[in-house]
Amino acid sequence: MKRVGFLHLFLLPFLVSIECLRVHAFTGTYGINYGRIADNIPSPDEVVTLLRAAKIKNVRIFDFDHSVLNAFSGTGLELVVGLPNGYVKDMSANESNAMDWVKENVQAFLPDTHIRGIAIGNEVLGNENELWGQLLGAVKNIYNALKKLGLTKVVQVTTAHSQAVFTNSFPPSACVFKEGVDQYMKPLLEFFSEIGSPFCLNAYPFLAYMYNVNDIDINYALFQPTQGVRDSNSGLHYDNLLDAQIDAAYAALEDAGFKKMEVIVTETGWASHGDSNEAAATVNNARTYNYNLRKRLAKKKGTPMRPKNVVKAYIFATFNENLKTGATSEKNFGLFKADGSISYDIGFRGLKSSSAGSLHFSLKAFRARDWCPSSLLMLAISAVAQLLLL
């Protein structure tokens, strides 16, 4: 018995670590979306340098481009890869398609590239009507492929939702899933509950304010001091709009029977430039929102409705993306400009200095496999020194 007890104590830290990997694709509180709908942004290798210098560990991409997966190899950055909406039908229709996709685009890059999650589609329910009935099948087939390959304790399966899945989102406690969406949402949530996946929400106070400029105080949307808003049903007080949007999702989940499910914000941000009818899309507002958001996430606290659930958010986005369609604001959510310089100052540095360029070289060299120990030591010392100078 003593030997068994000792063995249990010895293995417990490792078992806990494995369990954490199984249920948490997002291991910090501050992440970023790395979108690439542009023809003028830095290479994936340069993006790695940029993100490491900014100390942003959690990264979400919208596809599975191999040049990106290779660039992130050996960096320690943690990735959620995307299965675009155009692939959902094929993954749902055929288990072998899902297995082939996982083998070629996930397993082949592990463990050097830290792929921690797969996002199946983006904002399917509420928007992509023809795929509503296909989403759950795709999720299950991808998950089962991971299970057969022994990867479910490393890679989490999720999907992100827009606020189009909700109705009655104000006050937050009154929010429920929209009629029509709910019949597809509940089976999906049941499966996510079984496998320990969170509810992923794309939440934009910017858009909420744009649609309700007469009803929403812009300072409330920007995390600036205001009197706040009181939920007349719950009595809870909100000092910012993002917390209210997150709690609206928690209310809908509770109404659907999933009170314990965690909400993670997979997209949030503020545009720095827009069309003539997008007056709120300014550099000053974008700076204010993203600076205050960083401070809010650094507090590692929950929301009024779920104070123990620390808020986690992926910022949208790394770069301005000049090839995106739609309003001008859609192209201008980046913390960084196309050349890698900062769009505005919230505490990050861009790819301007020569030190950043030589750091990029050192990191790439350090990741190589054919250096002798003394060379590796010198490269490590050089890289650390350059990090301190950035």
C-alpha positions in Angstrom: 0.0 0.0 0.0 2.8 2.4 0.8 4.4 1.7 -2.6 1.1 2.4 -4.4 0.6 5.6 -2.4 4.1 6.7 -3.3 3.6 5.9 -6.9 0.3 7.8 -6.9 2.0 10.9 -5.4 4.8 10.6 -7.9 2.5 10.4 -10.9 -0.1 12.9 -9.7 1.6 16.1 -11.2 1.9 14.4 -14.5 -1.7 13.2 -14.5 -2.9 16.7 -13.6 -0.7 18.2 -16.4 -2.2 15.8 -19.0 -5.7 16.6 -17.8 -5.1 20.3 -18.2 -3.9 19.8 -21.7 -7.0 17.9 -22.5 -9.4 20.5 -21.5 -7.6 23.8 -22.1 -6.5 24.8 -25.6 -6.2 28.4 -24.3 -3.6 28.3 -21.5 -3.3 32.0 -20.7 -5.7 34.9 -20.6 -4.5 37.0 -23.6 -4.2 35.6 -27.1 -4.4 36.9 -30.6 -6.0 36.0 -34.0 -3.5 35.8 -36.8 -5.5 36.4 -40.0 -3.8 36.5 -43.4 -6.3 37.9 -45.8 -3.7 40.3 -47.2 -0.9 40.4 -49.8 1.4 42.7 -47.9 1.9 41.3 -44.4 5.2 39.8 -42.9 6.1 36.2 -43.5 5.1 33.6 -40.9 8.7 33.4 -39.6 8.6 37.2 -39.0 5.3 36.9 -37.3 6.7 34.4 -34.9 9.4 36.9 -34.0 6.8 39.6 -33.6 4.6 37.5 -31.3 7.5 36.2 -29.2 8.8 39.7 -28.7 5.2 40.7 -27.6 5.1 37.7 -25.3 1.8 36.5 -26.8 1.8 32.8 -26.4 -1.8 31.8 -27.5 -2.5 32.2 -31.2 -5.5 31.4 -33.3 -5.4 31.0 -37.1 -8.3 30.5 -39.4 -6.9 27.8 -41.6 -4.2 25.1 -41.5 -1.6 26.6 -43.9 1.6 24.5 -43.7 3.9 27.4 -44.0 2.4 28.8 -40.8 2.5 25.4 -39.0 6.2 25.0 -39.9 7.1 28.5 -38.8 5.6 27.9 -35.4 7.5 24.7 -35.0 9.8 24.7 -32.0 8.7 28.1 -30.8 6.6 27.2 -27.8 3.7 29.3 -29.1 0.4 27.5 -28.8 -1.9 27.3 -31.8 -5.6 26.8 -32.4 -5.9 25.9 -36.1 -9.1 26.5 -38.1 -11.0 24.1 -40.3 -12.7 26.7 -42.7 -16.4 26.6 -43.3 -15.8 25.2 -46.8 -14.5 22.0 -45.3 -17.3 21.4 -42.8 -19.6 19.4 -45.2 -16.8 17.0 -46.3 -15.7 16.4 -42.7 -19.3 15.7 -41.7 -20.0 13.4 -44.6 -17.1 11.0 -44.2 -15.1 9.7 -41.3 -12.1 8.9 -43.5 -12.0 12.5 -44.7 -11.7 13.7 -41.1 -9.0 11.1 -40.4 -7.0 12.1 -43.4 -7.3 15.7 -42.6 -6.2 15.3 -39.0 -3.2 13.1 -40.0 -2.0 15.5 -42.6 -2.6 18.8 -40.9 -2.4 18.1 -37.2 -0.6 14.9 -36.3 2.2 15.5 -38.9 3.2 18.7 -37.1 3.1 17.4 -33.5 4.8 17.7 -31.1 7.2 20.4 -32.5 4.3 22.7 -33.4 2.1 23.1 -30.3 -1.3 22.6 -31.8 -3.7 22.8 -28.9 -7.0 23.1 -30.6 -9.0 22.8 -33.8 -11.8 25.3 -34.5 -14.4 23.5 -36.7 -15.8 26.3 -38.9 -16.4 29.9 -37.8 -19.7 31.4 -36.9 -21.6 28.6 -38.6 -24.8 28.7 -36.5 -26.7 31.8 -37.0 -25.0 32.7 -40.3 -24.1 29.7 -42.6 -27.6 28.2 -42.7 -26.8 25.5 -45.2 -24.2 24.1 -42.8 -26.2 24.1 -39.6 -27.1 20.4 -39.9 -23.5 19.5 -40.9 -21.6 21.1 -38.0 -22.1 18.5 -35.3 -21.1 15.7 -37.6 -17.9 17.4 -38.6 -17.1 18.1 -34.9 -17.7 14.5 -34.0 -15.7 13.0 -36.9 -12.7 15.3 -36.2 -12.9 14.4 -32.5 -13.1 10.7 -33.2 -10.1 10.9 -35.5 -8.1 12.6 -32.7 -9.3 9.9 -30.3 -8.2 7.0 -32.6 -4.8 8.7 -32.9 -4.5 9.2 -29.2 -4.5 13.0 -29.4 -7.6 14.0 -27.4 -5.5 14.8 -24.3 -3.4 17.3 -26.4 -5.8 18.8 -28.9 -9.2 20.3 -28.1 -12.1 20.6 -30.5 -14.3 23.7 -30.5 -16.3 26.0 -32.8 -16.7 29.8 -32.5 -20.1 31.5 -32.5 -21.2 35.1 -33.3 -23.8 36.9 -31.3 -26.3 36.1 -34.0 -27.1 32.9 -32.1 -28.7 34.9 -29.3 -31.9 36.8 -28.8 -32.9 39.1 -25.9 -29.2 39.8 -25.1 -30.1 42.8 -22.9 -30.2 42.7 -20.0 -27.6 39.9 -20.0 -29.6 37.7 -17.7 -32.5 37.5 -20.2 -30.4 36.1 -23.1 -31.4 32.9 -24.7 -30.5 31.0 -27.9 -32.4 32.1 -30.9 -35.3 30.0 -32.1 -34.2 27.8 -35.0 -30.6 27.9 -33.8 -31.4 26.2 -30.5 -32.3 22.9 -32.1 -28.8 22.6 -33.5 -27.0 24.3 -30.6 -28.2 22.0 -27.9 -26.9 18.7 -29.4 -23.6 20.5 -30.1 -23.4 21.7 -26.5 -24.2 18.3 -25.2 -21.3 16.8 -27.1 -18.9 19.7 -26.0 -20.0 19.1 -22.4 -19.1 15.4 -22.7 -15.6 16.1 -24.1 -14.8 19.2 -21.9 -14.9 21.9 -24.6 -15.8 25.5 -23.9 -18.4 27.8 -25.5 -16.4 30.0 -27.9 -17.8 33.5 -28.5 -16.8 36.2 -31.0 -17.8 39.3 -29.0 -17.4 42.9 -30.4 -18.4 45.9 -28.3 -17.4 47.9 -31.4 -20.2 46.3 -33.4 -22.7 46.5 -30.6 -22.0 50.2 -30.2 -22.2 50.8 -34.0 -25.7 49.3 -34.1 -26.9 51.2 -31.0 -25.1 54.5 -30.9 -28.1 56.2 -29.2 -28.4 53.6 -26.5 -24.8 52.7 -25.6 -22.3 55.0 -24.0 -19.1 54.7 -26.0 -17.1 54.9 -22.7 -19.0 51.9 -21.5 -17.9 50.0 -24.7 -14.2 51.2 -24.3 -13.8 50.2 -20.6 -13.7 53.8 -19.6 -15.2 55.1 -16.3 -19.0 55.4 -16.4 -21.9 54.8 -14.1 -22.2 51.4 -15.7 -25.3 49.4 -16.3 -27.5 47.5 -13.8 -29.2 44.2 -14.9 -32.8 44.8 -13.7 -33.4 41.0 -13.4 -30.3 39.8 -11.6 -29.3 43.1 -9.9 -25.8 42.7 -11.2 -23.8 45.8 -12.1 -21.6 46.0 -15.2 -18.9 48.5 -15.8 -18.1 47.5 -19.4 -19.9 46.1 -22.3 -17.6 43.1 -23.0 -18.4 41.6 -19.5 -22.1 42.0 -20.3 -21.8 40.3 -23.6 -20.0 37.3 -22.0 -22.6 37.1 -19.3 -25.3 37.1 -21.9 -23.7 33.9 -23.3 -23.6 32.4 -19.8 -27.3 33.2 -19.3 -28.1 31.5 -22.6 -26.1 28.5 -21.7 -27.7 28.2 -18.3 -31.2 28.5 -19.9 -30.2 25.6 -22.2 -29.0 23.5 -19.3 -25.3 24.0 -19.5 -24.6 26.2 -16.5 -21.1 24.8 -15.9 -19.7 25.4 -19.4 -17.0 28.0 -19.7 -17.2 30.9 -22.1 -14.0 31.9 -24.0 -13.8 35.0 -26.2 -12.3 33.9 -29.5 -12.5 37.3 -31.2 -12.8 40.8 -29.9 -11.3 44.1 -31.0 -11.9 47.6 -32.3 -11.3 49.0 -35.8 -8.9 51.9 -36.2 -10.3 53.2 -39.5 -13.7 53.0 -41.2 -16.1 54.4 -43.7 -17.9 57.7 -43.3 -20.8 56.0 -41.5 -18.3 54.3 -39.0 -17.4 57.3 -36.9 -16.4 55.1 -34.0 -13.6 53.5 -36.0 -10.7 55.7 -35.0 -7.1 55.2 -33.9 -7.8 56.7 -30.6 -10.8 54.5 -29.8 -9.0 51.4 -31.0 -6.0 52.2 -28.8 -8.3 52.9 -25.8 -10.2 49.6 -26.2 -7.2 47.4 -26.7 -5.1 49.1 -24.0 -7.9 48.8 -21.5 -8.7 45.3 -22.6 -5.1 44.2 -21.8 -5.4 45.7 -18.4 -8.8 44.0 -17.8 -7.5 40.6 -18.8 -4.3 41.0 -16.7 -6.5 41.2 -13.6 -7.4 37.5 -14.2 -10.9 38.0 -12.9 -14.3 36.8 -13.9 -17.5 38.5 -14.8 -20.3 39.6 -12.5 -22.3 36.4 -13.3 -19.3 34.1 -13.2 -16.7 35.7 -10.9 -14.7 32.5 -10.6 -14.3 32.0 -14.4 -11.3 34.0 -15.4 -12.0 35.9 -18.7 -9.8 34.7 -21.6 -9.8 36.5 -25.0 -8.1 36.3 -28.3 -7.7 39.8 -29.8 -8.7 40.5 -33.3 -6.3 40.8 -35.0 -2.6 40.8 -35.5 -2.6 42.8 -38.8 -4.7 45.1 -40.9 -5.8 42.9 -43.8 -6.1 44.7 -47.1 -7.9 42.0 -49.0 -10.9 41.5 -46.7 -14.2 42.4 -48.2 -17.0 44.5 -46.7 -16.8 47.8 -44.8 -13.4 49.6 -44.5 -13.5 48.8 -40.8 -13.2 45.1 -41.6 -9.7 45.7 -43.0 -8.4 47.8 -40.0 -8.6 45.7 -36.8 -4.9 45.0 -36.7 -2.6 45.8 -33.7 0.1 46.0 -36.4 0.3 47.5 -39.8 1.2 45.5 -42.9 4.9 46.3 -42.5 5.0 45.0 -39.0 5.1 48.4 -37.3 2.5 49.1 -34.6 -0.8 50.6 -35.6 -0.9 52.4 -32.2 0.9 52.1 -28.9 -0.6 49.7 -26.3 2.8 48.4 -25.1 3.9 46.3 -28.0 6.8 46.9 -30.4 6.8 46.2 -34.1 9.3 44.7 -36.6 11.2 48.0 -37.1 14.5 47.7 -35.3 17.6 45.8 -36.4 17.5 44.0 -33.1 14.2 42.4 -34.1 15.7 41.2 -37.4 18.8 39.7 -35.7 16.6 38.1 -33.1 14.6 36.5 -35.8 17.9 35.0 -37.2 18.9 33.8 -33.8 15.6 32.1 -33.1 15.6 30.3 -36.4 19.2 29.2 -35.9 18.5 28.0 -32.4 15.6 25.9 -33.7 18.0 24.1 -36.1 19.1 20.5 -35.2 22.7 20.5 -36.5 24.5 22.9 -34.1 27.1 21.7 -31.6 26.5 22.3 -27.9 28.8 25.3 -27.6 27.2 27.0 -30.6 23.7 26.4 -29.2 24.8 28.0 -25.9 26.2 31.1 -27.6 23.0 31.4 -29.7 20.8 31.0 -26.6 22.8 33.7 -24.8 22.6 36.0 -27.8 18.8 35.5 -28.1 18.2 36.2 -24.4 20.3 39.4 -24.6 18.3 40.6 -27.6 15.0 39.9 -25.9 16.2 42.1 -23.0 17.0 44.9 -25.4 13.6 44.8 -27.2 
